[in-house]
Amino acid sequence: MKAVVITKPGAPDVLQIQERPQPKPAANEVLIKVSAAGINRPDVFQRKGNYPPPANAPQDIPGLEVAGTIEELGPNVTRWQIGDKVCALISGGGYAEYCIAPEGQCLPVPDNLTMMEAASLPETFFTVWSNVFDRGQLKPGQSLLVHGGSSGIGVAAIQTAKAMGSIVYATAGSDDKCAFCEHLGADKAINYKTQNFKDEIKKLTEGKGVNVILDMIGGNYTPDNLLSLADEGHLVMINAMEGKDVQVDLRW
């Protein structure tokens, strides 16, 4: 099969199309003939040499989400049939004609989406569901603050939380991005370059704070995140783009 391979760490020109053996599905896995693959930040980090993929994933073929058609079933697969159209979250290897996915990490391609559109779903929506609803325990009628509202994760979080009946606030870095967030359904978007999100959240919630915060910023956002939470609120961290080391006042 043909695959897009990282030949060495570097700029985009280190990516080359090469021939690689077609993978074979193990137990509880499916082989997908890839129609489209999504591009995500970890793919860029991996290309630059800053993201080591999991040990069981192809080490030099990026790609964490795909859409395509199931070509082969591994032993014990019960959810899918050959020929099913799926989108899938994978640990790597999506930039290829074929890839392997655990059957539990596949979803049917929605009837109203193209393969290219479906390939953009798994990484963001799986991440949002796992972190906002499973870990963060956001309930209908509760409030969510998502940082980076115009990012892929932010776009998914805004739409999903609104669909589930929650109040959604978002931060973004320009008025245009804030307008985009509100167009997606955010009840209010805060321009973090001109406004203090902690102060704005206090005003918007009448001092109560929000029930869940989804944060990929870390760093100096952390103290203000804690001050923006409601009693028994949940702060869910999925990245630390501004730094992993923080200082907080435990007397809060």
N, C-alpha and C positions, 0 to 999 in steps of 0.2 A: 504494500500500500504506500501511497505518498503521504508524507507528514511534513509539517513545518517544524524545523529543528533549530534549537539554539546551539550554534557551533562553538561559541565562546561568549563570556559576558561582554555586553557592550550595547551599542546603539541598535536601532531597528535593522541595520544592514547585516547584522550577525545572524539573522534568521534566513534559513535556506530550506528549499524543498528537497527532501531526500527520500529514498526508498527505505522502508522499514518493514519488518515482519508483521503480518496481521495478528493482533492479539487473539487469545483464546479465552472464552469466558469460563471461570471456575464456578463452583457451587454458589447458587443464589446470585449469579451475575448474568448480564445479557450483553451481547455484542451489538453495538449500534452502528449502522451505516450513516455517517454524519452528513447532514444536509447543510447545517450552519453551526457555527461556534461563537459564543459570546467572548468579548474582550473585557478583562477586569484588571484592576490595579495590581493584584498579585502576579498576573502574567508579565506586566512590565517589570516588576521587581525581580521576578525570576530571570527574565532576559538580561537584566543588569547584574545578576549574580547575588542579589540580596534576599532571595526567597528560596530556601531549600524545600523542594516538594516532599510530601510524605514518602517514606521508604518504599511503599508498595506502588507508587505512581511512576510513570516514565520520567526520568530525571532531566531530559532535554527536550521534551515535547510539552509546551504549555497548553493551557486550555482547561477551564474548570466547569464549563457549562456548554451543553450541546443540544441540538434538536435533530432528530433523524428517524430512521426506521429500524426496528429490531430485526437483525439478520440471523441471529443464532441465540439459543437459550442454553445456559449452563445447567448442570444438575440441580434439581429441587426448585427450579423457578416455577411459581404457580400463578403469579399475577398477570403475566404477559404471554402473548403469542407472537410467533414470527409474523412480521408484516405490520405489527402495531406501530403507530406513529407516537413518539414520546419526546419529551424534553427531560434532561437529566443533569443532576449535579454530580460531578466527578472529582477525583483527587488530582487529576492531571491527564494530559494526553488528548485533549479535545481538538487540537489543531491538526487533525489527521482525517483520512478517509474513513477510518473505523476506530472506535474506542470501546472500552469496557465500562459498564456502570453497574453498581449494585441494584438489584431489582427494586428495593425499597426507596431508592433515590431517583426513581423515574416517575414522571407524571404524564398523563395523556396530553397530547397537543390539543389545545382548545380549537373547536371547529372554526372559530372566526379569526384565527391567527395564522399567518404564514409561518413557515419553518424559521425564517430569519427572526421574526418577532418572538416566536416561542423560545428560541435559543437565548433570549435576553431575560427569561423569567427565573430560572432555577437559583442562580447565585444570590440574587437580591431577595427574592421572595422567600426562599428557604431560610436565609439569614434573618429576615425580619420576623417570620413566624416563630422561629426558634427562640429569638431573643426578646421580642416584644410580648408575645403571648404565652410561650412556655416558661421562659425564665422571668420575664417582667410581670407576668400575670395580669396584663391589661384587660379590663372588663368593659363591656358596653356602658356608656355613661361616664366612664373615667377619662382622665386627661393624659395626653402624651406630649412630651417635648422631644423633637428629633432634631439633632444638630446636622448641618449639611443637608438641608431639606431639598436642594436641587441636585444632589448626587444620586447615583443609582439606588443606594440604600434608602436615601431620603424619599425619593419618588415612590418607591415601593411601600415604605412605612406610612406615608401620608395616605395613600389610596387604600391600603389594607385596613388601617385603623379607622378611617372614616366609614369604610364598608361594614366594619364590625360595630359601628355605633358609638365611637369615642370622639372626644374633643381633641383636636390636634393643633399644636403649635410647632413652628419650625423656625430655625435660624438659617440665614443665607447671607452672602457677602455683597449683594447689590440690590437696589430697588427692583430691577428687572427680574432677578432671581426670586425675590420675595413675591412679586406678582405671579410668577410661574407657580410657586408653591401654593398660593391661594387659589389659582386656577385649578390646580389638582384637587383641591378640597380642604387645604389647611384653613382652620378658623382664623388664624392670625400668623403672619410670618414676620420675623424680627430681623432687621438688618444689623448684624453684629458689628459692622464697621462704624455705625452712627448711633447705635443704641446699646445699652447694657441689658443683656438678655435676662439677668437675674431680676433687675428692677422691673422690666416689662412683664415678666411672668408673675411677679407679686401683684402688679396692677391688674393683670388679666384674670387672675384667680382670686382677687380680693384678699390677698395675703395667705391663701391656703396652700399654694404650691401645686405642683402636678403629681400625678400618681406614678408615672413612669417616665424616665428619661433614657433615650437611646443615644449614646455618645461614642463617637469614634475619634474625638479630638484629644481628650486626656489633658495632661499638662495643667496649665493655669485655669482651665475650664472647671477642674474638679471641685475646688471650694465653692464656686458659684452654683455648680450643679447641686451640691449637697444642700445649699441654702434655698434652692428652687424646688425641692421635693416636699410633697405633702407628708403628714404623719404616716408612717408605715409605707412610704413610697419606695420605689425600686429604681436604682441607678444601674443601668446595664452598659458595661463597657465592651466595645468590640474592636477597638483599636486605640492607639495613643500617638496620633500624628504630631501632637505638640510636645510629646515627651512622656516617659513612663514614671518619672520621679515627681512627686507632688508633696506639698506640705499643707496640712489642714489643722484647724484648731478643734481639738476633740471636745472642747467645752460647748460647742454648738449643740 
